[in-house]
Amino acid sequence: MDDGAPLHALTARELQALRGAAVWYAKYHAATVAAHAAEKGAYAVAEREEYLDLVTALETLGVRIRVPDALVEMASAA
C-alpha cells in the first residue's frame, strides 16, 4: 500500500472525518473479530492483526477504543 501524503497534509476537518470513520469501523467490526479470536486460520489471524493495528493507530491519534475481551491478551502481546 502506498503511504501517500502524511497526516499533517490533512485539514483538521479531514483528519476528524478520518478519525470518525476509523472509530465507526473499529466499533462495528469488534464483535466479528472477537468471535473469531480462537481461530488459527490465516484469514482470522490477519483480520485480528489488522484490527489491532487500527486500534493502535487510533490510540496514536488520541482515540481510545475498547478492545474486546477475547482480544485483550493479543493486544498486549503486539
Biopython code that builds the backbone (N, CA, C, O; Angstrom):
import numpy as np
from Bio.PDB.StructureBuilder import StructureBuilder

atoms = [
    (1, "MET", "N", (0.848, -1.176, 0.000)),
    (1, "MET", "CA", (0.000, 0.000, 0.000)),
    (1, "MET", "C", (0.889, 1.232, 0.000)),
    (1, "MET", "O", (1.859, 1.299, 0.755)),
    (2, "ASP", "N", (0.576, 2.175, -0.813)),
    (2, "ASP", "CA", (1.330, 3.424, -0.895)),
    (2, "ASP", "C", (1.025, 4.258, 0.336)),
    (2, "ASP", "O", (-0.137, 4.429, 0.704)),
    (3, "ASP", "N", (2.072, 4.781, 0.975)),
    (3, "ASP", "CA", (1.869, 5.587, 2.174)),
    (3, "ASP", "C", (1.147, 6.885, 1.869)),
    (3, "ASP", "O", (0.470, 7.435, 2.738)),
    (4, "GLY", "N", (1.279, 7.383, 0.650)),
    (4, "GLY", "CA", (0.574, 8.602, 0.270)),
    (4, "GLY", "C", (1.068, 9.802, 1.053)),
    (4, "GLY", "O", (2.211, 9.835, 1.509)),
    (5, "ALA", "N", (0.202, 10.779, 1.204)),
    (5, "ALA", "CA", (0.550, 12.013, 1.894)),
    (5, "ALA", "C", (0.570, 11.778, 3.403)),
    (5, "ALA", "O", (-0.202, 10.967, 3.915)),
    (6, "PRO", "N", (1.443, 12.476, 4.110)),
    (6, "PRO", "CA", (1.460, 12.355, 5.567)),
    (6, "PRO", "C", (0.202, 12.978, 6.175)),
    (6, "PRO", "O", (-0.464, 13.806, 5.553)),
    (7, "LEU", "N", (-0.100, 12.565, 7.388)),
    (7, "LEU", "CA", (-1.313, 13.058, 8.045)),
    (7, "LEU", "C", (-1.322, 14.568, 8.212)),
    (7, "LEU", "O", (-2.390, 15.180, 8.194)),
    (8, "HIS", "N", (-0.162, 15.179, 8.373)),
    (8, "HIS", "CA", (-0.164, 16.635, 8.553)),
    (8, "HIS", "C", (-0.620, 17.377, 7.298)),
    (8, "HIS", "O", (-0.875, 18.581, 7.344)),
    (9, "ALA", "N", (-0.724, 16.658, 6.177)),
    (9, "ALA", "CA", (-1.222, 17.276, 4.951)),
    (9, "ALA", "C", (-2.749, 17.399, 4.956)),
    (9, "ALA", "O", (-3.320, 18.077, 4.102)),
    (10, "LEU", "N", (-3.405, 16.746, 5.913)),
    (10, "LEU", "CA", (-4.861, 16.803, 6.001)),
    (10, "LEU", "C", (-5.305, 18.047, 6.758)),
    (10, "LEU", "O", (-4.622, 18.516, 7.668)),
    (11, "THR", "N", (-6.447, 18.565, 6.371)),
    (11, "THR", "CA", (-7.027, 19.665, 7.145)),
    (11, "THR", "C", (-7.571, 19.081, 8.450)),
    (11, "THR", "O", (-7.700, 17.863, 8.578)),
    (12, "ALA", "N", (-7.884, 19.931, 9.401)),
    (12, "ALA", "CA", (-8.437, 19.477, 10.672)),
    (12, "ALA", "C", (-9.744, 18.721, 10.447)),
    (12, "ALA", "O", (-9.991, 17.705, 11.097)),
    (13, "ARG", "N", (-10.577, 19.205, 9.540)),
    (13, "ARG", "CA", (-11.848, 18.539, 9.252)),
    (13, "ARG", "C", (-11.633, 17.184, 8.595)),
    (13, "ARG", "O", (-12.336, 16.223, 8.907)),
    (14, "GLU", "N", (-10.671, 17.104, 7.694)),
    (14, "GLU", "CA", (-10.375, 15.826, 7.039)),
    (14, "GLU", "C", (-9.854, 14.805, 8.050)),
    (14, "GLU", "O", (-10.248, 13.638, 8.024)),
    (15, "LEU", "N", (-8.978, 15.247, 8.929)),
    (15, "LEU", "CA", (-8.441, 14.361, 9.956)),
    (15, "LEU", "C", (-9.552, 13.896, 10.898)),
    (15, "LEU", "O", (-9.585, 12.728, 11.285)),
    (16, "GLN", "N", (-10.457, 14.795, 11.269)),
    (16, "GLN", "CA", (-11.581, 14.422, 12.126)),
    (16, "GLN", "C", (-12.495, 13.424, 11.414)),
    (16, "GLN", "O", (-12.985, 12.484, 12.041)),
    (17, "ALA", "N", (-12.726, 13.612, 10.131)),
    (17, "ALA", "CA", (-13.553, 12.681, 9.355)),
    (17, "ALA", "C", (-12.893, 11.303, 9.284)),
    (17, "ALA", "O", (-13.563, 10.279, 9.421)),
    (18, "LEU", "N", (-11.593, 11.287, 9.073)),
    (18, "LEU", "CA", (-10.847, 10.032, 9.011)),
    (18, "LEU", "C", (-10.895, 9.323, 10.363)),
    (18, "LEU", "O", (-11.112, 8.114, 10.433)),
    (19, "ARG", "N", (-10.692, 10.077, 11.419)),
    (19, "ARG", "CA", (-10.752, 9.534, 12.774)),
    (19, "ARG", "C", (-12.145, 8.960, 13.053)),
    (19, "ARG", "O", (-12.270, 7.855, 13.580)),
    (20, "GLY", "N", (-13.175, 9.705, 12.701)),
    (20, "GLY", "CA", (-14.548, 9.253, 12.929)),
    (20, "GLY", "C", (-14.875, 7.976, 12.167)),
    (20, "GLY", "O", (-15.517, 7.075, 12.705)),
    (21, "ALA", "N", (-14.438, 7.900, 10.928)),
    (21, "ALA", "CA", (-14.687, 6.698, 10.122)),
    (21, "ALA", "C", (-13.958, 5.489, 10.705)),
    (21, "ALA", "O", (-14.500, 4.385, 10.744)),
    (22, "ALA", "N", (-12.739, 5.707, 11.151)),
    (22, "ALA", "CA", (-11.963, 4.613, 11.735)),
    (22, "ALA", "C", (-12.582, 4.127, 13.040)),
    (22, "ALA", "O", (-12.613, 2.924, 13.300)),
    (23, "VAL", "N", (-13.069, 5.042, 13.853)),
    (23, "VAL", "CA", (-13.732, 4.661, 15.103)),
    (23, "VAL", "C", (-14.992, 3.853, 14.791)),
    (23, "VAL", "O", (-15.229, 2.813, 15.406)),
    (24, "TRP", "N", (-15.789, 4.319, 13.854)),
    (24, "TRP", "CA", (-17.005, 3.587, 13.473)),
    (24, "TRP", "C", (-16.635, 2.177, 13.011)),
    (24, "TRP", "O", (-17.249, 1.202, 13.443)),
    (25, "TYR", "N", (-15.649, 2.069, 12.147)),
    (25, "TYR", "CA", (-15.228, 0.775, 11.611)),
    (25, "TYR", "C", (-14.774, -0.143, 12.740)),
    (25, "TYR", "O", (-15.167, -1.308, 12.797)),
    (26, "ALA", "N", (-13.944, 0.388, 13.638)),
    (26, "ALA", "CA", (-13.429, -0.431, 14.738)),
    (26, "ALA", "C", (-14.561, -0.923, 15.631)),
    (26, "ALA", "O", (-14.577, -2.092, 16.017)),
    (27, "LYS", "N", (-15.490, -0.064, 15.959)),
    (27, "LYS", "CA", (-16.608, -0.469, 16.818)),
    (27, "LYS", "C", (-17.536, -1.449, 16.099)),
    (27, "LYS", "O", (-18.015, -2.408, 16.705)),
    (28, "TYR", "N", (-17.788, -1.215, 14.826)),
    (28, "TYR", "CA", (-18.679, -2.061, 14.039)),
    (28, "TYR", "C", (-18.131, -3.483, 13.915)),
    (28, "TYR", "O", (-18.890, -4.450, 13.984)),
    (29, "HIS", "N", (-16.820, -3.611, 13.733)),
    (29, "HIS", "CA", (-16.214, -4.922, 13.489)),
    (29, "HIS", "C", (-15.679, -5.603, 14.744)),
    (29, "HIS", "O", (-15.200, -6.735, 14.661)),
    (30, "ALA", "N", (-15.742, -4.961, 15.887)),
    (30, "ALA", "CA", (-15.194, -5.527, 17.116)),
    (30, "ALA", "C", (-15.795, -6.899, 17.426)),
    (30, "ALA", "O", (-15.058, -7.838, 17.727)),
    (31, "ALA", "N", (-17.095, -7.023, 17.356)),
    (31, "ALA", "CA", (-17.753, -8.293, 17.700)),
    (31, "ALA", "C", (-17.379, -9.402, 16.722)),
    (31, "ALA", "O", (-17.173, -10.544, 17.134)),
    (32, "THR", "N", (-17.291, -9.084, 15.453)),
    (32, "THR", "CA", (-16.934, -10.083, 14.445)),
    (32, "THR", "C", (-15.519, -10.586, 14.657)),
    (32, "THR", "O", (-15.268, -11.790, 14.618)),
    (33, "VAL", "N", (-14.599, -9.666, 14.879)),
    (33, "VAL", "CA", (-13.201, -10.048, 15.085)),
    (33, "VAL", "C", (-13.084, -10.864, 16.373)),
    (33, "VAL", "O", (-12.371, -11.867, 16.400)),
    (34, "ALA", "N", (-13.761, -10.458, 17.422)),
    (34, "ALA", "CA", (-13.715, -11.182, 18.692)),
    (34, "ALA", "C", (-14.303, -12.584, 18.564)),
    (34, "ALA", "O", (-13.812, -13.522, 19.191)),
    (35, "ALA", "N", (-15.344, -12.728, 17.760)),
    (35, "ALA", "CA", (-15.976, -14.031, 17.577)),
    (35, "ALA", "C", (-15.038, -15.041, 16.947)),
    (35, "ALA", "O", (-15.207, -16.248, 17.125)),
    (36, "HIS", "N", (-14.049, -14.554, 16.211)),
    (36, "HIS", "CA", (-13.095, -15.433, 15.539)),
    (36, "HIS", "C", (-11.741, -15.442, 16.242)),
    (36, "HIS", "O", (-10.738, -15.843, 15.653)),
    (37, "ALA", "N", (-11.709, -15.004, 17.491)),
    (37, "ALA", "CA", (-10.444, -14.848, 18.224)),
    (37, "ALA", "C", (-9.682, -16.161, 18.390)),
    (37, "ALA", "O", (-8.451, -16.164, 18.383)),
    (38, "ALA", "N", (-10.382, -17.248, 18.535)),
    (38, "ALA", "CA", (-9.718, -18.531, 18.767)),
    (38, "ALA", "C", (-9.281, -19.224, 17.475)),
    (38, "ALA", "O", (-8.524, -20.194, 17.516)),
    (39, "GLU", "N", (-9.748, -18.736, 16.349)),
    (39, "GLU", "CA", (-9.399, -19.374, 15.078)),
    (39, "GLU", "C", (-7.931, -19.177, 14.759)),
    (39, "GLU", "O", (-7.362, -18.115, 15.013)),
    (40, "LYS", "N", (-7.319, -20.219, 14.196)),
    (40, "LYS", "CA", (-5.890, -20.186, 13.868)),
    (40, "LYS", "C", (-5.628, -19.997, 12.374)),
    (40, "LYS", "O", (-4.476, -19.894, 11.953)),
    (41, "GLY", "N", (-6.691, -19.952, 11.578)),
    (41, "GLY", "CA", (-6.537, -19.810, 10.134)),
    (41, "GLY", "C", (-5.893, -18.481, 9.759)),
    (41, "GLY", "O", (-5.995, -17.495, 10.487)),
    (42, "ALA", "N", (-5.237, -18.477, 8.624)),
    (42, "ALA", "CA", (-4.504, -17.292, 8.178)),
    (42, "ALA", "C", (-5.414, -16.067, 8.046)),
    (42, "ALA", "O", (-5.015, -14.959, 8.404)),
    (43, "TYR", "N", (-6.616, -16.259, 7.543)),
    (43, "TYR", "CA", (-7.523, -15.126, 7.373)),
    (43, "TYR", "C", (-7.895, -14.525, 8.721)),
    (43, "TYR", "O", (-7.884, -13.305, 8.881)),
    (44, "ALA", "N", (-8.227, -15.380, 9.698)),
    (44, "ALA", "CA", (-8.621, -14.894, 11.024)),
    (44, "ALA", "C", (-7.454, -14.191, 11.707)),
    (44, "ALA", "O", (-7.641, -13.162, 12.356)),
    (45, "VAL", "N", (-6.255, -14.742, 11.563)),
    (45, "VAL", "CA", (-5.071, -14.126, 12.161)),
    (45, "VAL", "C", (-4.817, -12.757, 11.529)),
    (45, "VAL", "O", (-4.561, -11.784, 12.238)),
    (46, "ALA", "N", (-4.887, -12.681, 10.208)),
    (46, "ALA", "CA", (-4.670, -11.410, 9.513)),
    (46, "ALA", "C", (-5.748, -10.391, 9.894)),
    (46, "ALA", "O", (-5.455, -9.207, 10.061)),
    (47, "GLU", "N", (-6.988, -10.850, 10.029)),
    (47, "GLU", "CA", (-8.085, -9.961, 10.416)),
    (47, "GLU", "C", (-7.835, -9.374, 11.806)),
    (47, "GLU", "O", (-8.027, -8.177, 12.019)),
    (48, "ARG", "N", (-7.406, -10.217, 12.753)),
    (48, "ARG", "CA", (-7.095, -9.740, 14.105)),
    (48, "ARG", "C", (-5.943, -8.747, 14.093)),
    (48, "ARG", "O", (-6.013, -7.700, 14.737)),
    (49, "GLU", "N", (-4.876, -9.075, 13.358)),
    (49, "GLU", "CA", (-3.716, -8.188, 13.303)),
    (49, "GLU", "C", (-4.094, -6.826, 12.722)),
    (49, "GLU", "O", (-3.674, -5.790, 13.238)),
    (50, "GLU", "N", (-4.879, -6.830, 11.660)),
    (50, "GLU", "CA", (-5.307, -5.576, 11.044)),
    (50, "GLU", "C", (-6.189, -4.773, 12.006)),
    (50, "GLU", "O", (-6.056, -3.553, 12.107)),
    (51, "TYR", "N", (-7.072, -5.453, 12.697)),
    (51, "TYR", "CA", (-7.948, -4.783, 13.658)),
    (51, "TYR", "C", (-7.125, -4.150, 14.778)),
    (51, "TYR", "O", (-7.345, -2.993, 15.135)),
    (52, "LEU", "N", (-6.186, -4.901, 15.326)),
    (52, "LEU", "CA", (-5.354, -4.389, 16.409)),
    (52, "LEU", "C", (-4.439, -3.261, 15.934)),
    (52, "LEU", "O", (-4.150, -2.339, 16.696)),
    (53, "ASP", "N", (-3.980, -3.327, 14.680)),
    (53, "ASP", "CA", (-3.210, -2.216, 14.106)),
    (53, "ASP", "C", (-4.067, -0.953, 14.040)),
    (53, "ASP", "O", (-3.584, 0.144, 14.318)),
    (54, "LEU", "N", (-5.333, -1.108, 13.674)),
    (54, "LEU", "CA", (-6.248, 0.032, 13.619)),
    (54, "LEU", "C", (-6.451, 0.635, 15.009)),
    (54, "LEU", "O", (-6.428, 1.856, 15.166)),
    (55, "VAL", "N", (-6.647, -0.204, 16.004)),
    (55, "VAL", "CA", (-6.827, 0.274, 17.371)),
    (55, "VAL", "C", (-5.581, 1.033, 17.833)),
    (55, "VAL", "O", (-5.689, 2.087, 18.459)),
    (56, "THR", "N", (-4.410, 0.497, 17.524)),
    (56, "THR", "CA", (-3.153, 1.157, 17.888)),
    (56, "THR", "C", (-3.012, 2.495, 17.174)),
    (56, "THR", "O", (-2.589, 3.479, 17.782)),
    (57, "ALA", "N", (-3.357, 2.542, 15.900)),
    (57, "ALA", "CA", (-3.281, 3.794, 15.143)),
    (57, "ALA", "C", (-4.229, 4.834, 15.727)),
    (57, "ALA", "O", (-3.881, 6.010, 15.829)),
    (58, "LEU", "N", (-5.419, 4.404, 16.106)),
    (58, "LEU", "CA", (-6.372, 5.338, 16.711)),
    (58, "LEU", "C", (-5.841, 5.871, 18.041)),
    (58, "LEU", "O", (-6.020, 7.049, 18.351)),
    (59, "GLU", "N", (-5.196, 5.020, 18.821)),
    (59, "GLU", "CA", (-4.597, 5.484, 20.075)),
    (59, "GLU", "C", (-3.523, 6.532, 19.799)),
    (59, "GLU", "O", (-3.394, 7.506, 20.541)),
    (60, "THR", "N", (-2.756, 6.332, 18.733)),
    (60, "THR", "CA", (-1.739, 7.303, 18.340)),
    (60, "THR", "C", (-2.375, 8.640, 17.995)),
    (60, "THR", "O", (-1.784, 9.695, 18.224)),
    (61, "LEU", "N", (-3.579, 8.592, 17.446)),
    (61, "LEU", "CA", (-4.312, 9.811, 17.097)),
    (61, "LEU", "C", (-5.121, 10.360, 18.271)),
    (61, "LEU", "O", (-5.872, 11.322, 18.114)),
    (62, "GLY", "N", (-4.966, 9.750, 19.445)),
    (62, "GLY", "CA", (-5.637, 10.253, 20.633)),
    (62, "GLY", "C", (-7.016, 9.693, 20.899)),
    (62, "GLY", "O", (-7.764, 10.252, 21.701)),
    (63, "VAL", "N", (-7.370, 8.592, 20.240)),
    (63, "VAL", "CA", (-8.694, 7.987, 20.407)),
    (63, "VAL", "C", (-8.525, 6.599, 21.017)),
    (63, "VAL", "O", (-7.843, 5.743, 20.454)),
    (64, "ARG", "N", (-9.144, 6.386, 22.160)),
    (64, "ARG", "CA", (-9.078, 5.072, 22.826)),
    (64, "ARG", "C", (-10.311, 4.263, 22.444)),
    (64, "ARG", "O", (-11.442, 4.726, 22.587)),
    (65, "ILE", "N", (-10.081, 3.071, 21.965)),
    (65, "ILE", "CA", (-11.158, 2.143, 21.613)),
    (65, "ILE", "C", (-11.063, 0.952, 22.551)),
    (65, "ILE", "O", (-9.978, 0.414, 22.770)),
    (66, "ARG", "N", (-12.179, 0.543, 23.098)),
    (66, "ARG", "CA", (-12.184, -0.644, 23.952)),
    (66, "ARG", "C", (-11.915, -1.875, 23.100)),
    (66, "ARG", "O", (-12.616, -2.134, 22.122)),
    (67, "VAL", "N", (-10.901, -2.623, 23.479)),
    (67, "VAL", "CA", (-10.570, -3.865, 22.778)),
    (67, "VAL", "C", (-11.446, -4.965, 23.362)),
    (67, "VAL", "O", (-11.532, -5.098, 24.582)),
    (68, "PRO", "N", (-12.103, -5.763, 22.501)),
    (68, "PRO", "CA", (-12.942, -6.851, 23.013)),
    (68, "PRO", "C", (-12.133, -7.780, 23.931)),
    (68, "PRO", "O", (-10.951, -8.024, 23.689)),
    (69, "ASP", "N", (-12.774, -8.287, 24.970)),
    (69, "ASP", "CA", (-12.101, -9.150, 25.947)),
    (69, "ASP", "C", (-11.333, -10.292, 25.277)),
    (69, "ASP", "O", (-10.229, -10.627, 25.706)),
    (70, "ALA", "N", (-11.896, -10.881, 24.247)),
    (70, "ALA", "CA", (-11.265, -12.007, 23.570)),
    (70, "ALA", "C", (-9.947, -11.629, 22.901)),
    (70, "ALA", "O", (-9.143, -12.504, 22.581)),
    (71, "LEU", "N", (-9.717, -10.329, 22.686)),
    (71, "LEU", "CA", (-8.511, -9.873, 22.010)),
    (71, "LEU", "C", (-7.535, -9.148, 22.924)),
    (71, "LEU", "O", (-6.460, -8.748, 22.478)),
    (72, "VAL", "N", (-7.887, -8.969, 24.191)),
    (72, "VAL", "CA", (-7.049, -8.184, 25.112)),
    (72, "VAL", "C", (-5.655, -8.778, 25.219)),
    (72, "VAL", "O", (-4.669, -8.046, 25.133)),
    (73, "GLU", "N", (-5.553, -10.073, 25.402)),
    (73, "GLU", "CA", (-4.238, -10.710, 25.533)),
    (73, "GLU", "C", (-3.412, -10.529, 24.261)),
    (73, "GLU", "O", (-2.209, -10.277, 24.328)),
    (74, "MET", "N", (-4.057, -10.657, 23.112)),
    (74, "MET", "CA", (-3.355, -10.483, 21.833)),
    (74, "MET", "C", (-2.900, -9.033, 21.662)),
    (74, "MET", "O", (-1.826, -8.774, 21.119)),
    (75, "ALA", "N", (-3.712, -8.101, 22.124)),
    (75, "ALA", "CA", (-3.368, -6.682, 22.002)),
    (75, "ALA", "C", (-2.158, -6.342, 22.853)),
    (75, "ALA", "O", (-1.315, -5.548, 22.437)),
    (76, "SER", "N", (-2.060, -6.929, 24.035)),
    (76, "SER", "CA", (-0.930, -6.625, 24.900)),
    (76, "SER", "C", (0.342, -7.299, 24.413)),
    (76, "SER", "O", (1.441, -6.846, 24.734)),
    (77, "ALA", "N", (0.212, -8.376, 23.643)),
    (77, "ALA", "CA", (1.383, -9.070, 23.102)),
    (77, "ALA", "C", (1.927, -8.361, 21.862)),
    (77, "ALA", "O", (3.083, -8.556, 21.486)),
    (78, "ALA", "N", (1.093, -7.543, 21.234)),
    (78, "ALA", "CA", (1.502, -6.873, 19.991)),
    (78, "ALA", "C", (2.434, -5.716, 20.230)),
    (78, "ALA", "O", (2.860, -5.060, 19.279)),
]
sb = StructureBuilder()
sb.init_structure("model")
sb.init_model(0)
sb.init_chain("A")
sb.init_seg("    ")
for serial, (resi, resn, name, xyz) in enumerate(atoms, 1):
    if name == "N":
        sb.init_residue(resn, " ", resi, " ")
    sb.init_atom(name, np.array(xyz, "f"), 0.0, 1.0, " ", f" {name:<3s}", serial, name[0])
structure = sb.get_structure()
